[in-house]
Amino acid sequence: MADLEVTVVSADEQVWAGRANMVVARTQIGEIGLLAGHTPVLGILAAGEVRIHTSDGGRVTAKADDGFISLQNDVVTIAARSVELVR
């Protein structure tokens, strides 16, 4: 299975970056799950968790508020005013 290249940034720093096989986030119109090969997406984040299922079988969870999620060519960018890693 192909991987996604994921970057999570807040207003003033890169919070996390790495490879993942799935990203799940809350947007203003509902929860979205992204996999490699997904059509391009641009969504406005709703306050809540972003769950990143890493390529090595781990999981990264971040609390994000006031931002967007973008996917194009298997590159995911999550940019939010505030982002905090939960686990």
Biopython code that builds the backbone (N, CA, C, O; Angstrom):
import numpy as np
from Bio.PDB.StructureBuilder import StructureBuilder

atoms = [
    (1, "MET", "N", (0.846, -1.181, 0.000)),
    (1, "MET", "CA", (0.000, 0.000, 0.000)),
    (1, "MET", "C", (0.891, 1.244, 0.000)),
    (1, "MET", "O", (1.893, 1.299, 0.713)),
    (2, "ALA", "N", (0.526, 2.216, -0.786)),
    (2, "ALA", "CA", (1.275, 3.472, -0.876)),
    (2, "ALA", "C", (1.066, 4.304, 0.385)),
    (2, "ALA", "O", (0.084, 4.127, 1.106)),
    (3, "ASP", "N", (1.986, 5.196, 0.632)),
    (3, "ASP", "CA", (1.933, 6.046, 1.820)),
    (3, "ASP", "C", (1.576, 7.481, 1.466)),
    (3, "ASP", "O", (1.686, 7.916, 0.320)),
    (4, "LEU", "N", (1.147, 8.192, 2.492)),
    (4, "LEU", "CA", (0.939, 9.632, 2.429)),
    (4, "LEU", "C", (2.128, 10.314, 3.089)),
    (4, "LEU", "O", (2.683, 9.785, 4.052)),
    (5, "GLU", "N", (2.517, 11.452, 2.600)),
    (5, "GLU", "CA", (3.528, 12.285, 3.249)),
    (5, "GLU", "C", (2.745, 13.355, 4.006)),
    (5, "GLU", "O", (2.038, 14.156, 3.394)),
    (6, "VAL", "N", (2.869, 13.372, 5.339)),
    (6, "VAL", "CA", (2.017, 14.224, 6.173)),
    (6, "VAL", "C", (2.857, 15.255, 6.922)),
    (6, "VAL", "O", (3.912, 14.939, 7.471)),
    (7, "THR", "N", (2.367, 16.494, 6.933)),
    (7, "THR", "CA", (2.972, 17.568, 7.713)),
    (7, "THR", "C", (1.873, 18.252, 8.508)),
    (7, "THR", "O", (0.828, 18.614, 7.966)),
    (8, "VAL", "N", (2.123, 18.425, 9.809)),
    (8, "VAL", "CA", (1.184, 19.114, 10.693)),
    (8, "VAL", "C", (1.899, 20.345, 11.235)),
    (8, "VAL", "O", (2.944, 20.236, 11.877)),
    (9, "VAL", "N", (1.322, 21.529, 10.970)),
    (9, "VAL", "CA", (1.945, 22.770, 11.415)),
    (9, "VAL", "C", (0.937, 23.643, 12.159)),
    (9, "VAL", "O", (-0.258, 23.651, 11.860)),
    (10, "SER", "N", (1.461, 24.375, 13.135)),
    (10, "SER", "CA", (0.665, 25.400, 13.816)),
    (10, "SER", "C", (1.102, 26.748, 13.257)),
    (10, "SER", "O", (1.903, 26.811, 12.325)),
    (11, "ALA", "N", (0.582, 27.806, 13.821)),
    (11, "ALA", "CA", (0.915, 29.149, 13.338)),
    (11, "ALA", "C", (2.403, 29.457, 13.444)),
    (11, "ALA", "O", (2.915, 30.274, 12.679)),
    (12, "ASP", "N", (3.105, 28.818, 14.376)),
    (12, "ASP", "CA", (4.502, 29.189, 14.587)),
    (12, "ASP", "C", (5.516, 28.046, 14.580)),
    (12, "ASP", "O", (6.700, 28.276, 14.825)),
    (13, "GLU", "N", (5.066, 26.796, 14.298)),
    (13, "GLU", "CA", (6.035, 25.700, 14.276)),
    (13, "GLU", "C", (5.491, 24.466, 13.559)),
    (13, "GLU", "O", (4.282, 24.281, 13.423)),
    (14, "GLN", "N", (6.424, 23.628, 13.107)),
    (14, "GLN", "CA", (6.041, 22.313, 12.597)),
    (14, "GLN", "C", (5.866, 21.405, 13.793)),
    (14, "GLN", "O", (6.775, 21.272, 14.611)),
    (15, "VAL", "N", (4.713, 20.782, 13.904)),
    (15, "VAL", "CA", (4.391, 19.951, 15.064)),
    (15, "VAL", "C", (4.749, 18.490, 14.814)),
    (15, "VAL", "O", (5.237, 17.806, 15.714)),
    (16, "TRP", "N", (4.509, 18.013, 13.600)),
    (16, "TRP", "CA", (4.821, 16.622, 13.273)),
    (16, "TRP", "C", (4.942, 16.486, 11.767)),
    (16, "TRP", "O", (4.265, 17.186, 11.014)),
    (17, "ALA", "N", (5.804, 15.585, 11.333)),
    (17, "ALA", "CA", (5.930, 15.259, 9.920)),
    (17, "ALA", "C", (6.360, 13.808, 9.796)),
    (17, "ALA", "O", (7.156, 13.317, 10.596)),
    (18, "GLY", "N", (5.835, 13.129, 8.797)),
    (18, "GLY", "CA", (6.215, 11.746, 8.581)),
    (18, "GLY", "C", (5.326, 11.080, 7.557)),
    (18, "GLY", "O", (4.530, 11.729, 6.878)),
    (19, "ARG", "N", (5.478, 9.766, 7.461)),
    (19, "ARG", "CA", (4.713, 8.974, 6.504)),
    (19, "ARG", "C", (3.569, 8.277, 7.230)),
    (19, "ARG", "O", (3.704, 7.840, 8.373)),
    (20, "ALA", "N", (2.448, 8.186, 6.537)),
    (20, "ALA", "CA", (1.263, 7.565, 7.124)),
    (20, "ALA", "C", (0.498, 6.810, 6.049)),
    (20, "ALA", "O", (0.638, 7.084, 4.857)),
    (21, "ASN", "N", (-0.321, 5.846, 6.494)),
    (21, "ASN", "CA", (-1.177, 5.165, 5.524)),
    (21, "ASN", "C", (-2.613, 5.649, 5.595)),
    (21, "ASN", "O", (-3.418, 5.323, 4.723)),
    (22, "MET", "N", (-2.957, 6.442, 6.649)),
    (22, "MET", "CA", (-4.295, 7.027, 6.723)),
    (22, "MET", "C", (-4.280, 8.240, 7.651)),
    (22, "MET", "O", (-3.573, 8.258, 8.659)),
    (23, "VAL", "N", (-5.075, 9.256, 7.292)),
    (23, "VAL", "CA", (-5.278, 10.438, 8.131)),
    (23, "VAL", "C", (-6.784, 10.641, 8.258)),
    (23, "VAL", "O", (-7.510, 10.613, 7.265)),
    (24, "VAL", "N", (-7.244, 10.847, 9.492)),
    (24, "VAL", "CA", (-8.664, 11.095, 9.754)),
    (24, "VAL", "C", (-8.768, 12.426, 10.492)),
    (24, "VAL", "O", (-8.066, 12.659, 11.476)),
    (25, "ALA", "N", (-9.660, 13.301, 10.002)),
    (25, "ALA", "CA", (-9.805, 14.625, 10.618)),
    (25, "ALA", "C", (-11.271, 15.062, 10.586)),
    (25, "ALA", "O", (-12.046, 14.633, 9.730)),
    (26, "ARG", "N", (-11.630, 15.920, 11.536)),
    (26, "ARG", "CA", (-12.960, 16.524, 11.548)),
    (26, "ARG", "C", (-12.919, 17.811, 10.745)),
    (26, "ARG", "O", (-12.078, 18.681, 10.976)),
    (27, "THR", "N", (-13.845, 17.917, 9.796)),
    (27, "THR", "CA", (-13.986, 19.163, 9.050)),
    (27, "THR", "C", (-15.339, 19.775, 9.404)),
    (27, "THR", "O", (-16.128, 19.175, 10.134)),
    (28, "GLN", "N", (-15.594, 20.941, 8.895)),
    (28, "GLN", "CA", (-16.856, 21.600, 9.206)),
    (28, "GLN", "C", (-18.058, 20.880, 8.610)),
    (28, "GLN", "O", (-19.191, 21.127, 9.023)),
    (29, "ILE", "N", (-17.829, 19.992, 7.645)),
    (29, "ILE", "CA", (-18.960, 19.249, 7.081)),
    (29, "ILE", "C", (-18.950, 17.778, 7.479)),
    (29, "ILE", "O", (-19.741, 16.993, 6.955)),
    (30, "GLY", "N", (-18.069, 17.393, 8.397)),
    (30, "GLY", "CA", (-18.027, 16.017, 8.882)),
    (30, "GLY", "C", (-16.620, 15.458, 8.896)),
    (30, "GLY", "O", (-15.664, 16.128, 8.504)),
    (31, "GLU", "N", (-16.507, 14.219, 9.354)),
    (31, "GLU", "CA", (-15.208, 13.571, 9.453)),
    (31, "GLU", "C", (-14.783, 13.058, 8.079)),
    (31, "GLU", "O", (-15.610, 12.587, 7.298)),
    (32, "ILE", "N", (-13.489, 13.154, 7.796)),
    (32, "ILE", "CA", (-12.950, 12.701, 6.519)),
    (32, "ILE", "C", (-11.763, 11.788, 6.775)),
    (32, "ILE", "O", (-10.947, 12.049, 7.658)),
    (33, "GLY", "N", (-11.673, 10.727, 6.006)),
    (33, "GLY", "CA", (-10.541, 9.817, 6.050)),
    (33, "GLY", "C", (-9.809, 9.883, 4.729)),
    (33, "GLY", "O", (-10.425, 9.806, 3.667)),
    (34, "LEU", "N", (-8.499, 10.024, 4.789)),
    (34, "LEU", "CA", (-7.684, 10.170, 3.580)),
    (34, "LEU", "C", (-6.709, 9.013, 3.459)),
    (34, "LEU", "O", (-6.018, 8.660, 4.416)),
    (35, "LEU", "N", (-6.663, 8.428, 2.273)),
    (35, "LEU", "CA", (-5.732, 7.354, 1.945)),
    (35, "LEU", "C", (-4.951, 7.755, 0.703)),
    (35, "LEU", "O", (-5.352, 8.663, -0.025)),
    (36, "ALA", "N", (-3.843, 7.080, 0.466)),
    (36, "ALA", "CA", (-3.064, 7.334, -0.749)),
    (36, "ALA", "C", (-3.953, 7.103, -1.970)),
    (36, "ALA", "O", (-4.760, 6.174, -1.991)),
    (37, "GLY", "N", (-3.800, 7.943, -2.972)),
    (37, "GLY", "CA", (-4.584, 7.831, -4.188)),
    (37, "GLY", "C", (-5.907, 8.572, -4.142)),
    (37, "GLY", "O", (-6.639, 8.593, -5.132)),
    (38, "HIS", "N", (-6.227, 9.186, -2.999)),
    (38, "HIS", "CA", (-7.477, 9.942, -2.850)),
    (38, "HIS", "C", (-7.458, 11.147, -3.782)),
    (38, "HIS", "O", (-6.399, 11.711, -4.055)),
    (39, "THR", "N", (-8.624, 11.535, -4.264)),
    (39, "THR", "CA", (-8.706, 12.742, -5.081)),
    (39, "THR", "C", (-8.294, 13.953, -4.249)),
    (39, "THR", "O", (-8.404, 13.913, -3.024)),
    (40, "PRO", "N", (-7.827, 15.020, -4.873)),
    (40, "PRO", "CA", (-7.426, 16.212, -4.117)),
    (40, "PRO", "C", (-8.566, 16.736, -3.241)),
    (40, "PRO", "O", (-9.735, 16.713, -3.626)),
    (41, "VAL", "N", (-8.187, 17.209, -2.051)),
    (41, "VAL", "CA", (-9.163, 17.693, -1.065)),
    (41, "VAL", "C", (-8.619, 18.961, -0.418)),
    (41, "VAL", "O", (-7.420, 19.077, -0.162)),
    (42, "LEU", "N", (-9.511, 19.903, -0.159)),
    (42, "LEU", "CA", (-9.199, 21.060, 0.670)),
    (42, "LEU", "C", (-10.396, 21.251, 1.577)),
    (42, "LEU", "O", (-11.507, 21.490, 1.103)),
    (43, "GLY", "N", (-10.176, 21.146, 2.896)),
    (43, "GLY", "CA", (-11.275, 21.253, 3.841)),
    (43, "GLY", "C", (-10.933, 22.169, 4.998)),
    (43, "GLY", "O", (-9.767, 22.324, 5.361)),
    (44, "ILE", "N", (-11.961, 22.772, 5.572)),
    (44, "ILE", "CA", (-11.795, 23.612, 6.752)),
    (44, "ILE", "C", (-11.956, 22.735, 7.979)),
    (44, "ILE", "O", (-12.973, 22.061, 8.144)),
    (45, "LEU", "N", (-10.942, 22.747, 8.845)),
    (45, "LEU", "CA", (-10.983, 21.919, 10.045)),
    (45, "LEU", "C", (-12.005, 22.437, 11.047)),
    (45, "LEU", "O", (-12.174, 23.644, 11.222)),
    (46, "ALA", "N", (-12.679, 21.506, 11.695)),
    (46, "ALA", "CA", (-13.483, 21.820, 12.864)),
    (46, "ALA", "C", (-12.604, 21.515, 14.075)),
    (46, "ALA", "O", (-11.685, 20.702, 13.982)),
    (47, "ALA", "N", (-12.874, 22.148, 15.192)),
    (47, "ALA", "CA", (-12.089, 21.867, 16.402)),
    (47, "ALA", "C", (-12.229, 20.386, 16.740)),
    (47, "ALA", "O", (-13.335, 19.846, 16.745)),
    (48, "GLY", "N", (-11.122, 19.745, 17.017)),
    (48, "GLY", "CA", (-11.171, 18.329, 17.367)),
    (48, "GLY", "C", (-9.874, 17.625, 17.057)),
    (48, "GLY", "O", (-8.836, 18.257, 16.859)),
    (49, "GLU", "N", (-9.946, 16.301, 17.018)),
    (49, "GLU", "CA", (-8.761, 15.483, 16.828)),
    (49, "GLU", "C", (-8.462, 15.216, 15.362)),
    (49, "GLU", "O", (-9.357, 15.091, 14.526)),
    (50, "VAL", "N", (-7.177, 15.136, 15.088)),
    (50, "VAL", "CA", (-6.661, 14.630, 13.824)),
    (50, "VAL", "C", (-5.916, 13.354, 14.182)),
    (50, "VAL", "O", (-5.008, 13.372, 15.013)),
    (51, "ARG", "N", (-6.300, 12.247, 13.555)),
    (51, "ARG", "CA", (-5.665, 10.959, 13.844)),
    (51, "ARG", "C", (-4.830, 10.530, 12.645)),
    (51, "ARG", "O", (-5.329, 10.431, 11.524)),
    (52, "ILE", "N", (-3.559, 10.279, 12.901)),
    (52, "ILE", "CA", (-2.629, 9.881, 11.849)),
    (52, "ILE", "C", (-2.178, 8.458, 12.140)),
    (52, "ILE", "O", (-1.586, 8.185, 13.184)),
    (53, "HIS", "N", (-2.462, 7.556, 11.210)),
    (53, "HIS", "CA", (-2.044, 6.160, 11.334)),
    (53, "HIS", "C", (-0.731, 6.029, 10.573)),
    (53, "HIS", "O", (-0.720, 5.993, 9.343)),
    (54, "THR", "N", (0.371, 5.958, 11.307)),
    (54, "THR", "CA", (1.691, 5.996, 10.688)),
    (54, "THR", "C", (2.009, 4.704, 9.941)),
    (54, "THR", "O", (1.423, 3.653, 10.203)),
    (55, "SER", "N", (2.935, 4.806, 9.020)),
    (55, "SER", "CA", (3.316, 3.668, 8.186)),
    (55, "SER", "C", (3.927, 2.526, 8.976)),
    (55, "SER", "O", (3.884, 1.376, 8.538)),
    (56, "ASP", "N", (4.494, 2.827, 10.135)),
    (56, "ASP", "CA", (5.105, 1.777, 10.949)),
    (56, "ASP", "C", (4.117, 1.138, 11.936)),
    (56, "ASP", "O", (4.524, 0.394, 12.829)),
    (57, "GLY", "N", (2.830, 1.428, 11.774)),
    (57, "GLY", "CA", (1.812, 0.818, 12.628)),
    (57, "GLY", "C", (1.448, 1.624, 13.853)),
    (57, "GLY", "O", (0.588, 1.205, 14.628)),
    (58, "GLY", "N", (2.076, 2.764, 14.051)),
    (58, "GLY", "CA", (1.778, 3.611, 15.206)),
    (58, "GLY", "C", (0.620, 4.550, 14.927)),
    (58, "GLY", "O", (0.006, 4.527, 13.861)),
    (59, "ARG", "N", (0.348, 5.365, 15.912)),
    (59, "ARG", "CA", (-0.731, 6.341, 15.764)),
    (59, "ARG", "C", (-0.321, 7.640, 16.453)),
    (59, "ARG", "O", (0.197, 7.631, 17.570)),
    (60, "VAL", "N", (-0.562, 8.756, 15.767)),
    (60, "VAL", "CA", (-0.308, 10.082, 16.306)),
    (60, "VAL", "C", (-1.653, 10.797, 16.352)),
    (60, "VAL", "O", (-2.390, 10.815, 15.366)),
    (61, "THR", "N", (-1.964, 11.381, 17.499)),
    (61, "THR", "CA", (-3.211, 12.129, 17.634)),
    (61, "THR", "C", (-2.874, 13.557, 18.012)),
    (61, "THR", "O", (-2.084, 13.807, 18.923)),
    (62, "ALA", "N", (-3.485, 14.489, 17.299)),
    (62, "ALA", "CA", (-3.264, 15.911, 17.565)),
    (62, "ALA", "C", (-4.620, 16.591, 17.741)),
    (62, "ALA", "O", (-5.606, 16.223, 17.104)),
    (63, "LYS", "N", (-4.643, 17.574, 18.608)),
    (63, "LYS", "CA", (-5.828, 18.402, 18.792)),
    (63, "LYS", "C", (-5.595, 19.673, 17.979)),
    (63, "LYS", "O", (-4.646, 20.415, 18.233)),
    (64, "ALA", "N", (-6.465, 19.918, 17.006)),
    (64, "ALA", "CA", (-6.283, 21.060, 16.108)),
    (64, "ALA", "C", (-7.495, 21.981, 16.177)),
    (64, "ALA", "O", (-8.618, 21.542, 16.424)),
    (65, "ASP", "N", (-7.241, 23.263, 15.955)),
    (65, "ASP", "CA", (-8.320, 24.246, 16.013)),
    (65, "ASP", "C", (-8.066, 25.343, 14.982)),
    (65, "ASP", "O", (-6.959, 25.873, 14.882)),
    (66, "ASP", "N", (-9.104, 25.673, 14.218)),
    (66, "ASP", "CA", (-9.076, 26.827, 13.325)),
    (66, "ASP", "C", (-8.006, 26.710, 12.245)),
    (66, "ASP", "O", (-6.973, 27.376, 12.306)),
    (67, "GLY", "N", (-8.264, 25.854, 11.253)),
    (67, "GLY", "CA", (-7.294, 25.687, 10.190)),
    (67, "GLY", "C", (-7.862, 24.948, 9.003)),
    (67, "GLY", "O", (-9.070, 24.963, 8.770)),
    (68, "PHE", "N", (-6.977, 24.293, 8.241)),
    (68, "PHE", "CA", (-7.416, 23.559, 7.060)),
    (68, "PHE", "C", (-6.616, 22.282, 6.893)),
    (68, "PHE", "O", (-5.543, 22.116, 7.474)),
    (69, "ILE", "N", (-7.163, 21.383, 6.085)),
    (69, "ILE", "CA", (-6.469, 20.160, 5.695)),
    (69, "ILE", "C", (-6.461, 20.109, 4.178)),
    (69, "ILE", "O", (-7.470, 20.389, 3.530)),
    (70, "SER", "N", (-5.331, 19.753, 3.626)),
    (70, "SER", "CA", (-5.166, 19.713, 2.178)),
    (70, "SER", "C", (-4.524, 18.386, 1.792)),
    (70, "SER", "O", (-3.620, 17.903, 2.475)),
    (71, "LEU", "N", (-4.993, 17.802, 0.699)),
    (71, "LEU", "CA", (-4.385, 16.591, 0.150)),
    (71, "LEU", "C", (-4.273, 16.758, -1.352)),
    (71, "LEU", "O", (-5.253, 17.043, -2.040)),
    (72, "GLN", "N", (-3.055, 16.573, -1.848)),
    (72, "GLN", "CA", (-2.827, 16.565, -3.287)),
    (72, "GLN", "C", (-1.593, 15.730, -3.573)),
    (72, "GLN", "O", (-0.552, 15.920, -2.945)),
    (73, "ASN", "N", (-1.703, 14.811, -4.515)),
    (73, "ASN", "CA", (-0.587, 13.944, -4.910)),
    (73, "ASN", "C", (0.013, 13.211, -3.710)),
    (73, "ASN", "O", (1.234, 13.128, -3.574)),
    (74, "ASP", "N", (-0.847, 12.683, -2.847)),
    (74, "ASP", "CA", (-0.451, 11.918, -1.650)),
    (74, "ASP", "C", (0.359, 12.726, -0.642)),
    (74, "ASP", "O", (1.086, 12.153, 0.169)),
    (75, "VAL", "N", (0.241, 14.046, -0.684)),
    (75, "VAL", "CA", (0.864, 14.932, 0.294)),
    (75, "VAL", "C", (-0.252, 15.608, 1.081)),
    (75, "VAL", "O", (-1.080, 16.322, 0.517)),
    (76, "VAL", "N", (-0.264, 15.371, 2.401)),
    (76, "VAL", "CA", (-1.277, 15.943, 3.288)),
    (76, "VAL", "C", (-0.636, 17.050, 4.107)),
    (76, "VAL", "O", (0.416, 16.858, 4.717)),
    (77, "THR", "N", (-1.277, 18.206, 4.114)),
    (77, "THR", "CA", (-0.851, 19.320, 4.950)),
    (77, "THR", "C", (-2.003, 19.681, 5.866)),
    (77, "THR", "O", (-3.127, 19.913, 5.421)),
    (78, "ILE", "N", (-1.700, 19.723, 7.157)),
    (78, "ILE", "CA", (-2.671, 20.153, 8.158)),
    (78, "ILE", "C", (-2.082, 21.396, 8.798)),
    (78, "ILE", "O", (-1.038, 21.339, 9.449)),
    (79, "ALA", "N", (-2.757, 22.515, 8.608)),
    (79, "ALA", "CA", (-2.281, 23.791, 9.144)),
    (79, "ALA", "C", (-3.392, 24.374, 10.004)),
    (79, "ALA", "O", (-4.528, 24.525, 9.555)),
    (80, "ALA", "N", (-3.050, 24.701, 11.245)),
    (80, "ALA", "CA", (-4.058, 25.221, 12.169)),
    (80, "ALA", "C", (-3.445, 26.315, 13.035)),
    (80, "ALA", "O", (-2.233, 26.369, 13.247)),
    (81, "ARG", "N", (-4.315, 27.176, 13.522)),
    (81, "ARG", "CA", (-3.858, 28.251, 14.412)),
    (81, "ARG", "C", (-3.164, 27.642, 15.621)),
    (81, "ARG", "O", (-2.095, 28.091, 16.033)),
    (82, "SER", "N", (-3.794, 26.605, 16.187)),
    (82, "SER", "CA", (-3.160, 25.918, 17.312)),
    (82, "SER", "C", (-3.272, 24.414, 17.104)),
    (82, "SER", "O", (-4.329, 23.898, 16.739)),
    (83, "VAL", "N", (-2.171, 23.725, 17.341)),
    (83, "VAL", "CA", (-2.106, 22.267, 17.242)),
    (83, "VAL", "C", (-1.319, 21.756, 18.433)),
    (83, "VAL", "O", (-0.258, 22.284, 18.765)),
    (84, "GLU", "N", (-1.846, 20.733, 19.067)),
    (84, "GLU", "CA", (-1.163, 20.135, 20.221)),
    (84, "GLU", "C", (-1.196, 18.623, 20.065)),
    (84, "GLU", "O", (-2.264, 18.040, 19.883)),
    (85, "LEU", "N", (-0.020, 17.978, 20.136)),
    (85, "LEU", "CA", (0.021, 16.525, 20.101)),
    (85, "LEU", "C", (-0.573, 15.994, 21.392)),
    (85, "LEU", "O", (-0.213, 16.439, 22.482)),
    (86, "VAL", "N", (-1.485, 15.039, 21.262)),
    (86, "VAL", "CA", (-2.147, 14.452, 22.421)),
    (86, "VAL", "C", (-1.431, 13.185, 22.831)),
    (86, "VAL", "O", (-1.227, 12.944, 24.021)),
    (87, "ARG", "N", (-1.043, 12.362, 21.847)),
    (87, "ARG", "CA", (-0.299, 11.129, 22.110)),
    (87, "ARG", "C", (0.452, 10.705, 20.897)),
    (87, "ARG", "O", (1.140, 9.684, 20.923)),
]
sb = StructureBuilder()
sb.init_structure("model")
sb.init_model(0)
sb.init_chain("A")
sb.init_seg("    ")
for serial, (resi, resn, name, xyz) in enumerate(atoms, 1):
    if name == "N":
        sb.init_residue(resn, " ", resi, " ")
    sb.init_atom(name, np.array(xyz, "f"), 0.0, 1.0, " ", f" {name:<3s}", serial, name[0])
structure = sb.get_structure()
